């Protein structure tokens, strides 16, 4: 396999995100039908069209790369390079016509996340990162906050159904009772704010890797720590998130540990 530079990989990912953005907005501003998948989540023609566009863009540039997408599954999952794609993360928001949805494009190289692009079409927000290259938005380089104490922190929770039903619920309650500010932004939005230093931590217990792979690279490259609730580095089986600046991540990991 020919070695490809981070700049080439990022350029193609950004092209794919922009092409998908145009398609998504054309449906968002028009009419579309909604189907319910076997897992009881909604899907629209916009989801499928956007994923096809992303697959075609990546496939033309890197025909020997694998792609694992939300709507069309895995093609070449065991390849050296594997793209992870959620064409519309937040389809429920898309269906209800409010802008808290995004396109997530990430790249794994031999199991390690090395690139992430997160595009929020309706909010006109784009964030990207490459391993070792930093995280950026249109406004410049991103950097997480330095808030080290729970009493000064702004913490956002996303999907936490299984956390609420498990042994961490009381611990989370004690954490949130001590915070300076609690929010429940969800989806891409709280990760973008975390990477920009406008929020200090994100906690989720019910996600999949396609939801958070790109955001993991972005937060990490902005100087943050991004693990699951057990402290593990995200992989294809990840279902939870604890993300924060390094000092606060260590404090929260201890507070939320299951004993």
FENGI-V691790 format. One record per residue. RES is the residue in one letter. NEAR is the number of other ideal C-beta (glycine too) atoms within 10 Angstrom. Layout:
RES|NEAR  RES|NEAR
This chain:
X|9  X|5  X|5  X|15  X|9  X|14  X|10  X|12  X|21  X|20  X|12  X|23  X|26  X|16  X|17  X|27  X|26  X|16  X|16  X|25  X|20  X|11  X|20  X|25  X|14  X|12  X|17  X|18  X|9  X|8  X|6  X|14  X|7  X|13  X|11  X|9  X|12  X|5  X|6  X|6  X|11  X|15  X|19  X|20  X|14  X|25  X|26  X|17  X|19  X|29  X|22  X|16  X|22  X|28  X|19  X|12  X|20  X|24  X|15  X|11  X|16  X|20  X|8  X|11  X|21  X|18  X|24  X|22  X|23  X|23  X|19  X|15  X|9  X|14  X|15  X|15  X|12  X|7  X|19  X|13  X|20  X|23  X|27  X|26  X|28  X|30  X|31  X|29  X|26  X|23  X|21  X|14  X|18  X|25  X|17  X|11  X|9  X|12  X|16  X|18  X|27  X|34  X|31  X|28  X|30  X|28  X|30  X|24  X|16  X|9  X|10  X|11  X|25  X|19  X|27  X|29  X|26  X|31  X|24  X|21  X|24  X|19  X|15  X|11  X|16  X|20  X|26  X|24  X|30  X|22  X|16  X|8  X|15  X|16  X|25  X|19  X|18  X|8  X|8  X|9  X|12  X|24  X|16  X|28  X|23  X|12  X|20  X|15  X|13  X|20  X|8  X|14  X|23  X|18  X|26  X|22  X|21  X|21  X|18  X|19  X|9  X|15  X|20  X|13  X|10  X|15  X|11  X|21  X|14  X|9  X|18  X|21  X|11  X|12  X|21  X|14  X|9  X|14  X|17  X|13  X|12  X|13  X|15  X|11  X|17  X|18  X|24  X|27  X|24  X|26  X|33  X|26  X|18  X|29  X|29  X|20  X|17  X|13  X|25  X|30  X|28  X|26  X|24  X|25  X|23  X|15  X|19  X|15  X|20  X|19  X|26  X|34  X|29  X|32  X|31  X|24  X|29  X|33  X|28  X|22  X|25  X|26  X|17  X|27  X|21  X|26  X|19  X|20  X|23  X|12  X|13  X|11  X|14  X|24  X|13  X|15  X|9  X|21  X|17  X|22  X|26  X|21  X|31  X|28  X|23  X|12  X|16  X|25  X|20  X|14  X|16  X|24  X|16  X|9  X|14  X|19  X|13  X|9  X|4
